[in-house]
């Protein structure tokens, strides 16, 4: 399905799409009472208490005042309903404030001020610096001559770094007066919740441009709830409004998680109810027999000779009411109150306060504190979770020559400095790729100093390193960028950008050298993505060995490559690329296929090595938790050797001979099957020995295993205390959590980035770290902390205390109720 948005032309498609009124309310005034009662009575305990309360209205069978049950029942329902009503009222107030906010829009060429809820699809919305984006817009113009603006997306994805958004090429150079009159149509998909993707096409109507299609991506959009920063003004056309925005589609109340204690209480309640029925049947039958044989002989028992037809159920129902307190009505309220208090203990704990980032611990989910004390498996991300995510350029290999091995810092390597001074061609190419092949935006201050805005810590480290090595990226204006190399100004035109994706694992740019007109393809990416694209005539062994050496040191590696393009080759490829980029169906797959046609026969320039330091206290935390019987799995996107070195540093695995690391690998199904079978057999033999055995698997192999050998891998997971999964995707992380949950293990997932959200939400307990990748993981998690080391106190102190206290309170409530119940039964029988 497609949506056609006519720009600045409300007469063409009047009221086809909803207005911009947002609503996050769960109830309305009409449906609040029935909907809330339905939700409350969906619990077995509430149905049971209602049944008992109704039975007590029958005066013939009740031994107590009905108010003794109806009062607490109504109170519990009223408290729950009041809480729901208060939460919904707050959502209503928040919606009202957002809907009534004043914004500037252009309608029929006239700029007017209206409320945000009155924005319609096709209206042009004008924003000033620091304004909040009221709906999803396609950017049409900005105050910057480069056609860019800067967006703070923390409210959307939790990432604190500013994002760069660019106007579509057909809109370049349009003045504000022309933007008031602009006409055209945007062909886009129907609303969805994917905040990373927007596949659409723009066509402007004459006299602005001819009818050529211009592909649009997420980089051409301003999404709802983001803020315009460092840009005087920007304008865009509304494409999705109200609850149809990408943020609106992702809104929703999370499903409650059931803790192990809650599950046990539910099972115990069911068991007590069955026991109660047995007791009631036995005592009821005995009561009726006594009534028929003995009771009528007693002068003080005045039973009528012939009772009503329902007389035989009176005594059993009386016993049912007597036994009703076996299931305490107060347990739910008591547990909710104490769990809220336990959550406050976490919020108030100064031992889990990170002074450096001013981040306290926070319990977002107050109902699962006791599960922290029952964790069996911890699945953790690496970058930003175990490490600082502060990237520092340390070493590099250029044309087979390694720099920085002696000093540990390539920026201080005298040999590299001499090569740069002598303008060695391979070194100059290497630095050129470092400076150009990225999405970094240079910002020049009033004093003339240059800073860089980057969406990736790796890119920031590479561009700053290139700057220190005299290849300085000075400006980006539209499709042109300027660099300064040892005082020589170089200008390049960016023709196309082949963006990085988790599937491609590389990024490329096609540029034209404005000095000589040459067209070049510059690429960087993971070694597994770049090496297959290298020309078969080139010797790559020195670089491969360097990459392996860097990885063994625990450094993150990227390979850089280059290729000259002929004008005809680029022209033919550009037509295919434009066609793939304009597709609304399977655009990402089609673009990747076209990119492969260009990324071949590359010249390998070398590799970079970036250090990401471990956080303080990580090895001690993992060692302590492992001693407590908790198993660890590391799930990372890094290469295998890097993951192994970090695992050794973190005390994930023990070095030989105390430990043993088993590798599962293979290029096809048969090889993977044999490797998995061999590892599984070794693991079964080693389970009887006191040896630290772990296995390691990469994402490609894992995909085959999960598809064809799920049961065997499940057996392996149950035998292994430690696993390292490298080169895995976010969906594979979630699959591994789901696998361990299926084995009835209590799982905890911890991460810091948006790629960890699916894993965090899938686990029984999700813990987010407020890191340099933003707050997206922390917001999606049940608990958030500032550093990984606080996990030890969260589990071993708060988890243990919460579990012990909750278990004691639950046991005490049932014990008290059962004791009182049996005393009443005995007194009644006597």
N, C-alpha and C positions, 0 to 999 in steps of 0.2 A: 504494500500500500504506500502511496505517495501523498505528499501534501504540497500544494502550490500556494506560495505566499506572494501576493502582488504588493510590491513596495509602494507605499504612499498612495494607495488607491483603494479606499474602503468601499467604493461603489461596485468594484468588480466582484468582490466576494463578501457581501454583507452578512455578518453573523453566522458564517460557516463554522467558525471555531469559537471556543469558550472565551470569556473575558479573563482578566488577570486577577480575579478574586481567588485568594488561596484559603483553604480550609483544612486544618489539621485536627478538627474536632472529631471525637469518637461518637458522641451522642448529639441528639437534638432534644428540644423540650418535649416533643411528642413521644420519642422512642426511648427516653432515658429509663423510665421505670420498667417497662417490659424487657428491654435489652439488658439492663443491669441485673434484674432478677434472673433472667435466663442464664447469664454468665455465672452468677453465684450458685444457682442450682445445678450447674454442670458438674459440681464437685459432689462426690458420693456422701461425704460427711454432712453437707448441708441438706441433702435430700433426706438423710436419716433423721436429722434433728427436726425437720419439718414434719416427718411422719410421726415422731414422738409427740410433738406439740399438738398435732391434730387429734391424736388418740387421747390426749389429756383433756380435750374439750368434752369428752363423753364422761359425764359425772358418775355413771355406773361402775366404771373400771378404774378411774384415777384415784390414787390414794393421796395425791398432793394437789395444791392449787395450780391450775394451768399457768398462772402468771410466773411460776418458778421456771418454766421452760420458755414460754413466749417472751418474757422480758429479756433474758440473755440473747435469745435468737434474734429478736428485733434489734437489740442493741448491736450485735455483731454485724447484721445486715446493714444497719444504719451507718455504722462506722465505715464499713467498706464502701457503701454507696456515697457517703459524704466525701471520702477521699477521692473516689473516681470523679465525682462532680466538681470538686475543687481543682483537680488536675485538668479536667476538661474546660473549666472556666478560665484557667490561666492560658490554655491553648487558644481559647476564643479571644482573650485580650491581646495576646501576641499577634494573632491573625488580624485583628482589627487595626492594630497599630501599623502593621505592614501594608494592609489594604488601603488605609487612608493617608499614606505618605504622599506628598506632592512631588510630581515629576514633570519635566518638560518633554512634550512630544510635538511632532509636526504632523498635522492633518491637513491634507489638501493644500500643502505649501505654506501653511500658517503655523507658527510656533505658539503653542498654548500650554498653560499649566493645568494639569488635571490630577486627580487621585490615581494612585498606582493601580487600583482595582478596575479602572476604566480603560486601561490600555487594551487595544485590540491587535490581533495578528495583522501585520502589515504596517503598523504605525512606526514612525521613526522616533526613537527615544534619544534624548540628549542627556549626557552625563557630564558633571563637573568633577574635578579632582576630589577624591575621598567619598564620592557618592556610591551608594550601594546599587548594584544592578537589579532592577525590579523584575525582570523576566529574562528569558533566553533570547539573546540578540545575535545577529550577524553583523560584525563590525563593518561600517561603511566609510568612516573618516575619523581622523584624530588631529590633534593640534601639532603633532610631531611631523616634521618634514619627511622623516623616514617611513611614515605610515605605520608606526607601531604605537602600542600603548602597553602599560604595565598593570597587571591584575594581581590582586591578593586573593588567593583561592582557599585560605585557611578554613573558612566556614563551609567550604564544599568538600575538600579532600584532606584538610588538616595540614597541608604542606605550607610552611611559612615563607619559603622563597618566592619572590615575585615571578609571575609567569609573563612571557612576552606574547602579545597578540598582534597580528598584522592584518592590514586591510587587503581585500582581494585586488589583484593587479588592475582590473578595469576601473577601480575607484581611486587609483593613485592620482594625486594632483587636483582633485575636485575641491573647490572652495566651499565654505559654509553656505553661500547663496545657492550654489548648484546642488548641494546636498539637500536643500529644502525642496528642490523641484525634481529630484531623481526619481526615475520610474524603472521598473523592471520586475522580474519574477524569479523566485527562488524555488527550485525543485528539491525537496528534502524528504526524508523518511518520516513516517508517523512517529509520535513521541515515544521515546524509550529512556531507560535510566542509565545508559552507558555514558559516563562523564568523560571518558577518554576518546570518544569517537563521535564524529559528525560527518557523514558522507552526503554531500549535497552539491548542487550546481547553481550557479548564478548566471542570469542573462539580463543585461541592461538593455532598455529600449532606446532607440534613437531619440534625441540627437547625441546621447552620451557615448554610445559605442554601437558597433554592429551587433548582430545577434549571435556572436560566438559564445559558446558555453565556457564558463570559468569554474573549475572544480573548487569546492570549499571543504575545509577540514576543521577539526576542533580548534586549530590555531587561528581561525577567522571568527571565533565566537566569543561572546561575553556571557557567561552563565549566571543565572539567578543566585543572589546572596554573595557574589564576589564583590570586591571593592576596587574602584579605579584609583591607582596610585601613580605618583610622579608624572602625571599627564594632565595638562590643563583642561582639555575637554575631549570627549569622544562621542560618537553617535553610531547607532546601529538600528537595524530593522527587527521588530519583534517577530520571532518565528514560532516560539512555544510560550504559552502564557498559563497563569494559574497553576493548578495541580498537574498540568501537562508538561511543565518544565522538567528538565532532567533531575533537578533536586526534588521537585514535587513527586516524581515517579518513584524516587527512592525513599520517600518518607513512609513512615509506618511504625506501629508499635511493635517492638521486638517480642517474639514469643518467649514466655517465661521458661527458665531452665529448672528442671526438677533435680534436686540434690539427692544424694544417696540416702540421707536421713529422711527426707520427705518420702522417697520411694518406700523406705522401710516402714514408715508410719502408715502409709496407705495400705501396704500388705498386712501390717499388724491390725489395722482397723478392720480390714476384711476378715482376717482370721478371728478377731474378737466377735465380729458380728455373726459369723457362722457358729462360734462357740455359744454365743448368746441365744441363737435360735435353738440349738440343741438343749440348752438349759431350760428355755421357755417351754419347749415341747415336753420334756420330761416332767417338769414341775406342773405344767398345765394338765397333762394326762393324770398325774398323781393327784392333783387337786380335784379334778372331776370325779375320779374314782372315790376319793375320800368323801366328796360331797354326796355322791349317790349312796354310799354304804354307811357312812358314819355321821355325816353332818346333820341329816334329818332326824337322827335319834337324840341330838342335843337340844334340850329345851330352850337354850338361849340363842340357837340359830334358827331364825324364822325364814326358812326357804319356802316358797309356795310349792304346792304339790306338783303343779305343771307350770314350767317357765316358758318363756318365748322360744322361738326356733333357734335363735342365736345364743341361747344360754350356754352352750358348750364352749364358746370362744371367750367368755367373759374372764374366766380364771387365767387362761394363757395370756390374754392381753394385759391383765393386771401384773402378771409376772414380767411381761415385756417392758412395761413402764418401770417396774422396780429395777430391772436389769439395764435400763437405758443409760444409766450413768457409767456403765462399763466403758463407753466411749465418751471422754470428757469434752464438753462443748467449749471449754475455755482454752483447749490446747492450741488452736489455730491463732487466736489473738495473742496468747502468751508467747508463742514462737515468733510471730511477726514483730512484737515489741522488742524482744531480746535480740533478734537478728539485726534490727535497726540500730540498737545500741552497740552491737559488735562492729557494725560498719563504721560507726562514729569513732570507735577505738582506733580503727585503721586510719581514718582521716586525721585524728589528733596525735598520731604517733610521730614525735619529732625525730626518732631514730631513723625514720624512712623519709625524712625531708632532705632534698638535694639543694644545698645552698647555692651551688654554682649556677644552676638553671632556675632557682627559685621555684622548684616543683615539689609540692607535697604529694604524698600518696592519697589516692582517692578510691573509694568503693562505690562504683556506679550502680552495681546490682547488690542490694542489701539482703537478698534472699538465699545466697549460696556461700556465705562465709565459711560454714562448717565443711564444705567440700574441699577447702584448701588443706584441711588436715587429713584428707584421704587420697591425695594425688599419688598416682603410681607411675605415670609417664609425663615427662616434660618435653614438648617439642618446641625447639627454639630456632629462630632465625639467627644469622651470623652478623651481617653488616648492620651496624647501628644498635644491635641488641647485645652481642658479646663484645663488639668493638665500638670505638668512639664515633665512627663515620666522619672522621676528620682526615681527609685524604691529603697525603704529602708525597710529592714526586721524589723518589729516592734513586732509582737506577733506570738505565735504558740500554738497549742494544741497537746499534745502527750499523747496517751493512756487515753484521757478524762481529763487530767490535763492541765489547761491553764497557760501559762507563759507570763509575760510582762504586765499583766492587771493592776498591781499597779504602776509600773514605766513607763509604756508606751513603754518599750524597752526590749524585751526578752533577748537581748545580755547582759544586765546588771542584769538579774534576778538571785538572789543568789540561789534560789531553783533549777533552771535549771543547774547552775554551779555545785552544789552538786550532782545532778543526773548524770552529765557527769563524775565527778570525781569518783563516785561510779560505773561507767560503767553499769548503768541500761540498761538491754537488749533492751527494747522498745525505749529508747532514742538513743542508739547506732544505732539501725536499722533506726530510723528516720533521723539521721544525715548522715548515709550511703546513703540513697536514695537522700537526698539533694545534696550530693557531686557527686554522680555517674550518676543519671538519668538526663542527659543534653547533650548538644553538645559543652560544653565549652572546650577550649584548654588552658592548662596552659603554660605560657611562663616564663622561668627562665632567669633572667638577669645575667650579668657578676658578679654582687655583690652577687648573690645568692637569691635575692628577687623574689617572684613569683607573676606574674600578670596574668589575665585571659582575653582571647579573646572570646567574646560571641556574638551570633546573636540575643539575646533576653535580654532585661533589667531585666526581671523577673529571668531568669537563672543566670545572673550575680549577682543579689542580693542574691539569695539562696546559690550559691557557696561561695561567700564572707562571708555570715553569717555562713555557715558551717565551714569555715576556722577560723573565730573568735571564734567558739565553739570547736576548737581543732581537727576538722575533716578536714584536709588540703589535697586537691587534689594537688599532687606535680608534676606528669608527666603523659603523655599519649604517649605510644610508640606502634604504630601499633594497635593491638587489646588488648593491655595490658595497665592498668593504675595502678599507685601507689598512696597510700594515707598514711598520717601520722596522727595517732590518739594518742595523749598524748605520743609521742615518739615511739609508736609501728608502724612499717611499715606494711601496708596491701597491697596486690596485688590481682587484679581481672582481669580476661579475659572477654572481651566483646564478647559474642557469636553472638548476634543479637540486632539490634536497631529497635524498632517499632516506627516509627517517628510520630510526632504530625501532625495532619491535622485539618482543621477547622470543618470537619464533626465528626471526632473521639473525638476531644477536650481533648485528653490525649496523653501521651508519655510513652513508656515502654522500658526497656532494659533487656536483658537476659544475666546474668553474671555468671561466675564460680569463686568461692572463691578458690584462689590458695593455701590457707592455709589448707583447708580440702576437696577440690574437690566438694563441694556442688554447685548445680545450682539453681539460684534464679531469680525470675522475680521482677523487681523494677518498680513501676508505679507512675506517678503523673499526675494530670489533674484537670479539673473542677469538682466540687462536683456532678453535674448532670451526669458526665461520670463515676466517680469512685464509687459512692454509689450503683448503680445497680450491680456492679461487686463484692461487698463485700459478704463474706460468710454469709449465713443466720443464722449461729450459733452465730455470733458476735453481741454484743450490740453497736450500732453506735449512739444512741441518744445523748450522751455527745458531740461527735464531731459535730453532726448536729447542736446542740444548739450553740456550739462555732463558727461554720461557720456563723450562722445567726447573732450572736453577732458581729463578726468581720465585717460583711457586713454592719451592721447598723452604724458602725463607719466609713464607707466609705473606708474600706481596701479591697485590692484585695486578694482573697483566692485561694489556691490550696490544694488539698488533696493528701496525700502520702499513698501508699499501698505496700504490699510485699507478695510474695508467694514462697515457696520452690517447686522446680520441681524435679520429678524423672527422672532418666537418660533415661528410655524408653519413657516416655511421651514427653520429649524434643526432642528425636531423631525422633519420628514419626511426631511431629509437625514441626520440622525443614525441613523435606522433603516436606511437604505441603507448607510451607512458601517459600522455594526456588523455588518451581514450580510456585507459585503465583507471586513471584518477577521476574520471567523470562518471564512472559506473556507480549506480546506487545499490547494486546487488553484488555481494562478495568483492567489494572494492579492495579490501586489505589483501585478500588472496591474489587477486589479479595484479595488483601493484607489485607484490612480492615476486610473482612470476616474471614480470617485466624487468624488475631489478636484477634478477639472476642473469638476464640476457646481456647486461652491461658489466656486471661484476665478475669478470673472468680474465684470464691472462694478465693478472695484476703483477706489478713489480713489488716484491716485499721489501720494505724499507727498514723494518726493525720492530722492536717491541718496547713498551714502557712498563715500568714497575712502580706501583703506588702503594704506600704503606697506610694501613688503617689500624691504629693502635688498639690494643685490648683495653677495655674499661678496667678501672681499679676494682680489685676484689672479686673478679670473675672466677679465677681458678679456685680460690678458697670457697666461694659459694657453691660451685659445682661439686667440689670434693666433699663438702659437708652434706649436701643433699643426697649425694650418692651413698654416703655412709648411712643415711637415714632410710635407705632402701628404695630410693626414687631412681627410675631409669631415665636416660636422656637420649633424645634423637636430635641431631642437627640437620636442619633443612635449609640449604643455601643455594643461591644461583651461581656461586663461584666455581672455579675449576677444581678438579679433584685434589691436586697436590696442595693448593692453598688451603682447602678445607681440612686436609689431614694435618697440616702444620698448626693451624689454629686449634684443632681438636687436641693435639698434644700439649700445646701451651695452656689450654683451658682445663686440663685434667679430665677431658672427655674420655680419652683412652690412655692406656699405660704403654710405655715403650717396651720393646723386646728386652728380656725374655718374659717379663711379667705379663705382658699383653700380647694379643695377636689380632691383626686386622685382616679380615677376609674380603677379597674383592669379587664382586659380581659384575661380570662384563660380557659383552658379546656384540657382534655386528648383525646377527640375525637370530631368528627364533631358536634354531637348534643350538647355537653356541650359548645363548642365554639360558636355555633349559639345562644344559650340562653344567654350566657354571653355578646356577642356583641349586641344582641337586648336590653338587660337590660341597658347596658352602653349608647347605642344610645338614648334610651328613656329618661334616666337621663340627658343626654347632651342637649336634646331638651328642657326639662323643665328648666334646669339651664341657658339656653341661654337668658331667659328673666330676670334673676337675675344678680346682680353685684357681681359675685363670681368667683374666679379663679379656674376653673375646668380643669383637665387634665386627660389623660388616659395613662395607661402603658400596654405594650404587649410584650411578648417574641417571639423569632424567630420561635419556633415550632408552636405556636398559629398563628403567622403572616402568616406562610406558608399555613395553612388551610384557613385563611381568604382571602388571595389574590387569592386562587384557587377557593373557593366556594362562597365567599361573597364580591366580589370586589365592587359592587355598594353600598352595605350598608356601607362598610368601607370608600368609597369615601364620602358618606354623613357625616360620622363621622369626617373625615378629614376637611370638610368644616365648621363644627361646632366648632372644637377644636382649641384653640390658642396654646396649648402646648401638646406635646406627648413625651413619653419616650419609646423607642424601645430597649430592651436589648436582648443579645444573638443573634444578627442578623449577617448575613453573608454579604460580600461585594455585592453580587448580590441583596440581599434584600434591601440594602441601595439604590442601583440604582433604584429598583422597586418603592420605596417610593417617590423618587424624580420624577420619571415618573408619578406617580399617582397625585401628586400635580400640575405638569405641565398640566396634562389633565384637571384639574379644572380651568385652566386659571390663576393660581397664578404665580407671578414672584418669582423664587426660587434662593437661594444662598446656595451652599454647601461648607463647610469648613472642612478640615482635614489635617493630617500631614504625614500619612503613605501610603504605597503601597496599602493597603486594602481600602483606601478612593478614589482611582483614578477613579473608575467607577462612583461613586457618583458625584465626582467633574466634570467629563466630561459630565455627563447627565444633570446637572443643567444649568439654564440660565447663571449663573455666578459661576465660580469655584474659590475658594480662597484656596491656599495652605500655610501651615505654615512650615517654614524651621526648622524642629525639630530634635530630637535625632533619629527618625526613618529614617532620610535621607531626600533627596530632590525630591523623586519621585512624591509626591503630589504637591510640589511647581512647578515642571517642567510641570506637566500636567495641571496646573491651569491657569486661565486668569489673576489672580493677586496673588502675593506672599507677605507675611508679616512675621515678626519675631516672634510676639506674638499675642495672641487672642485679647488683649485689643486694638490693633491698628484697629480692625474691626470697632469700633465706629467712629473713625475719617474717615476711608475709606468710610463708608456709609453716615454718617450725614454731612460731610464737602465736600469731593470730589464728592460723588454721587449726593448730592443736587445741588452743584454748576454746575456740568457737565450737569445735567438734565435741570436746568433752562436756562443755556447758550445755550444748543443745541436747546431747544424748542423755545427760542427767535430768534435764528438765522434762524431756519426753518420757523417760522411764518413771520419773516421780509422778507425772500426771496420770499415767495409766495405772501405776501401782496404787495410788490414792483412790482412784475411781473404782478399781476392782475390789479393793479392801472394803470400802464403804458399801458397795453393791452386795457383797456376800454377807456382810453384817445385817443388812436390811432383809435379805432373803431368809437368813436363819431366824431373825426376830419374827418375820412374818409367818414362817412355818411353825415356830413355837406357839 
